[in-house]
Amino acid sequence: MLRLIFTILLLVPVAALFAEINPMYYREMQEKVPERLRIRPTDVSRDWYFWRRTRKVKVEAEVISVVKSAAGLSKGNKVYFEYETYEPEQGWAGPRPMPLLEEGVECDFFGEKTGVNKKKGVVLEPGARGYSFDSLL
């Protein structure tokens, strides 16, 4: 019986480390980012490895509308960003993975400017984890 109690006390805190984040924290992240845009991906490329669950995604997109922009972005600007996503296992309970964006499908973007690339445009970084492309506001 003592072993059972000890095992439960050990596993409960570990399980909490991988629990889903409360949506209010994602919303807070979205409110704090300097760039809130509506984008249309024009080129999406991702690596495909059969033995890994993580994928590196590279996106070139066009700004459709601007809600707020500390970097001065406007409609028609080209933007570029990269991120990693993963495919959770069956029964996964953890942070929401970043979605795979599709070419031509408009979505929201929450993040920040990290630089400029002459060929690809303004370089951005997603800033609200799994909700970087879905608005909670």
Summary of the structure (lengths in Angstrom):
residues: 137
radius of gyration: 18.2
end to end distance: 48.2
largest distance: 65.6
contacts: 374
relative contact order: 0.24
helix: 21%
strand: 39%
